[in-house]
Every structure is written in C-alpha cells, then in structure tokens.
C-alpha cells in the first residue's frame, strides 16, 4: 500500500494566504471601528442630527426607520422622552471614550511608575508596594465604585476616580514583573557601570523596554473600562441624565424592552462593538509585539 | 618603576544567601600599575567577576556585600565614598566591559545615543561636542565609518562589532582603569585575536590600566603584563606573565599549565586536575587546593599557607614553596 501522502503545495500556499488575510482583518476591522468611534466622539456636535437632550414628547418611542412606524427623521428611533437615539449614541461615544482615555492615562501612569520602582528597587520597597497591590486587587472594584459614587455623588469625575482607584493594580503587577526581568539584563548592568543613577536607569533603560506589554495592556483595558463605565451608569452610579452615556441609555430602555427594544439595543451593540474591537486589537498587538508568540 | 594606580588590600566580598554565606572573594590583595594589563585567571566560580564588580561597588545588593578590605585608587579608598561620589567614578575613572556583547547594549537606542549617554553624564558637553567625542571613541576602537555606525541599532551589528561598541562606551570618558570581564569569551577565535590586538593598541594610545579577567591562558600570555591565579576566592600565585609561564610555583598553577593543549603535542589524553573546586559555602580548613593537590602534606590540611614573596613581585601561597 502506498502510504506516502502527496502534499498539495498550492493548497498549503492558499491556506497560508488565507490565514494571513484573516490575521490582517483582525487588525484592520478593530482599528476601523475604534477610528470611527473616535471621529464620532470628537465631531459629535457636528455629526449628531439633534441635540442629545432635546425632548419631543410627541415623537416618543418612535421605531427605527426600517420598521413599521419608523421614519428617516429619527433613523434609530427615539426613546421614552422622544430623544433621538442616534444623536445620543454619538454623544455617548464622547463620554465613553473620554472616560476610557482619562482612566487609562491615570491607571497606566500610576501602575507603570509603581511597577518599575517596585521591580527595579526590589527588597522591602517591592514587598511593600506589592502588598498594597494585592490589597487593591482583593477589593471588588464595582462595589467600591458604587460606594464612591454614593458618597461623592454621581458624575463624570466620580466615574473616572472610581475606575482609577483600583484600576492601577493590574498594571503595577504586569510592569513589576517586566522590570524584575530587565533588572538582571546586561544592558542595565552596563548602564550602572557607566555611573547612571537609579532614577535614570528606570526612566531611560527600563521604561522603553516595557512599552510593548504596556501597549497591549492599554488596548485590552479600553474595552474593560468602557464596559465598567457602562455598568456603573446602568446601575445609576455613573453619568447622570440627561447626559448620554451608553450605559445609562441601556438603563433607560430597561422598562420598555418588550415594546421598544431599540432604546437598549443600539447602545448595547455599541458597547459590544468597542469592547470587541479593543480586545481584538489587543490580541493582535500581543501577537505582533511579543516575540515569544511571534509567528514566522 | 611605574606608578601604582590601584591597590586592593585584603578584600572580602561575601554573598549572604538563605543557604549560608558564600565567600566568593575571601581576602585577596593585588595592585595594578599605570598603563599595565593585570590578568586574573581562574576556573568559573572562583571569584574573578566578583572581584571586578567589587572594585566598581556593583555587587548585587543586598545579598552581595563587601565585608572587609580596602580598594585604593590613586590614594582614595573607594569603599569610603558615598553612593553619589561612587557614581562619578563609574564610567569616568573606572569602567568595565561585560562578557556578552549580544545583551550588554540596550536594544532600543542607537549606538551613538548609548555612547553619548556616558559622555553627557560625565563631561557635561554641548551636543556638537558630544558627537565629536562619540566619533572619537568609535575611532579609538577602530570601528569603520563611525558616522554611519552611530545611527545603527545594536541588532544591526555583528557580535564582534558590538563588543567593540561596548569597548567604545567603556573608553568614551578616558577612564584610567578598565575592567574587562572575559570580553573575548563570547567571540569566535579569529575575532578574539583581533580584539586582543585592538586592546593592546588602545592601551598604547591611552595608557589605560586594564584588569583582564579570563580563564584562557592563551589570552593571558598575549595580553597581560602580570597575572594573578585565583582559586576558590583566593589568589594562589601572582607574578609577571613571563615568570608564571616559565616557572609556575604553585601546584595549582602548574597543573593548569599542563591542562592547556600545546601545538605539536603528541596525541593522548589531555591532563586534567582531579576533583572539583570546593563549595564556597563550605570551605575546607587549611589550603583550599589541598583536596586536589598532588603534592599535599599534613600541614596543608590543617593550616592555611601565608603569601610569600619568593622573588621580586612573585607571590605564592603554598607550604611546599619556600
């Protein structure tokens, strides 16, 4: 019996090509989604057909244009107060994305600084900082955020503070591990040999070498932050009405879910889309930037 | 007679680990003259590198500590300097080259940028002057077209070229003492020979003193004026290179010499010293080499031999050598 398998090299080539196209799509699509969201957020006042808080009781609970009773004047329909869903969605992008940017800037900044110091200095400093990190990670973040919102009152900054309050800990963990590895690197020893101060070693030699994992972590947390903001707003501890946030829009539609599903559906879909885009982009970056996972 | 630049006296560097104290350097003394190359030879783990790092005071703290002795450079005891003063010595007065050129350059900066860092740190020059210094450092190490190499990243250079760049970084501030920790070990044989020739040339041009740490007697004979043979944290014999090769006095030195293959040697098994070096955690009493020594006597096991000067500049620690 002939056991040799004939390899169809053309097919191997075609498969590889398809795989390559697929991996490229996992980069292009999320980038496109995030790009569109950013454009919507920045140019919200120009792009939105109506102000986000314009109430028109006569038009309330209007269906999207493709359904019976819908009209092209309100493409995605209106909510229980007759506000245009599309306009609110666009303004909501502004809130969601700006919260994400603020929170990530704060948490990544604090986490990276603490992580580098902890990993590079080591010893007691490390033990102390890591115990604080452990404690932060042990708290249920959402409950703390609700507690904070309840104490200082809901609002944009409350959400930012609440999410930043514990959000730095995973960054500190990750970066500390990287710094710990780099501390033993020969080029760090070389830097010390030429008389570089510890501060300078951390800023100039450790930091640039941890940017890759940092970028991956940042992209992956875009989705998480937007999701948490939405959860807080949904629970009423986030951005208060009449400001539009995707989370409180989902909440608005809760009581009308069987009659006017579109109030909750579109902001929900927007959340899902951005979170997915962030995660896909993060995974793609990880594959690209992490040499241990790099494919030939 | 040339002036003494570095005097190391009774240096003790220990590592305090969970399993006990590791006496990596256990009371060594030597000096290095100006413009001289001083070799430290020994098996791996005998304390060569720790000696080098101790001079720069860069032992991995808190485990590694210098617990005793003096390191006097040009009249200043380095062990008495505070951290900040010590930093001004590193790179400017004393410099070091590490073993592996593949990992001792920072992958994210260009060559020029990395050399410039040292220059800026110690010389406080303006940008145009910095570039000049960088180029002259690259020229000193005989790197072709320095203006181009300056803009390259480490991964764009070959191993030999990278080791030259590491040398250029070390020499960029015209240090008086250069500690070279097995700089040729990671290079292949032809590049090794080039690198050694290059260093002799650099020394001629700059009159820098070099402490050359190696386990390769071939390199020693080529490069060093004087040599110390280290074993298990101690120096067993110090002499000029010529004398060590002609008349090794310590049984360990002679044994080492015999275990080096010679060109034209009749084939047969190469000589090797029986046994293993002692654990630095648990040193035997008496002479450290005793358990492996072919000529040992009772006294060797009981008492540690003192260092004796048997002829000018030739020191040996052995009961059998008078």
Boltz contact constraints between the chains, C-beta under 6 A:
constraints:
  - contact:
      token1: [A, 186]
      token2: [B, 98]
      max_distance: 6.0
  - contact:
      token1: [A, 186]
      token2: [B, 100]
      max_distance: 6.0
  - contact:
      token1: [A, 186]
      token2: [B, 103]
      max_distance: 6.0
  - contact:
      token1: [A, 186]
      token2: [B, 104]
      max_distance: 6.0
  - contact:
      token1: [A, 187]
      token2: [B, 104]
      max_distance: 6.0
  - contact:
      token1: [A, 187]
      token2: [B, 105]
      max_distance: 6.0
  - contact:
      token1: [A, 187]
      token2: [B, 106]
      max_distance: 6.0
  - contact:
      token1: [A, 190]
      token2: [B, 104]
      max_distance: 6.0
  - contact:
      token1: [A, 192]
      token2: [B, 58]
      max_distance: 6.0
  - contact:
      token1: [A, 193]
      token2: [B, 90]
      max_distance: 6.0
  - contact:
      token1: [A, 193]
      token2: [B, 96]
      max_distance: 6.0
  - contact:
      token1: [A, 194]
      token2: [B, 91]
      max_distance: 6.0
  - contact:
      token1: [A, 194]
      token2: [B, 118]
      max_distance: 6.0
  - contact:
      token1: [A, 195]
      token2: [B, 87]
      max_distance: 6.0
  - contact:
      token1: [A, 195]
      token2: [B, 90]
      max_distance: 6.0
  - contact:
      token1: [A, 195]
      token2: [B, 91]
      max_distance: 6.0
  - contact:
      token1: [A, 195]
      token2: [B, 121]
      max_distance: 6.0
  - contact:
      token1: [A, 205]
      token2: [B, 106]
      max_distance: 6.0
  - contact:
      token1: [A, 208]
      token2: [B, 108]
      max_distance: 6.0
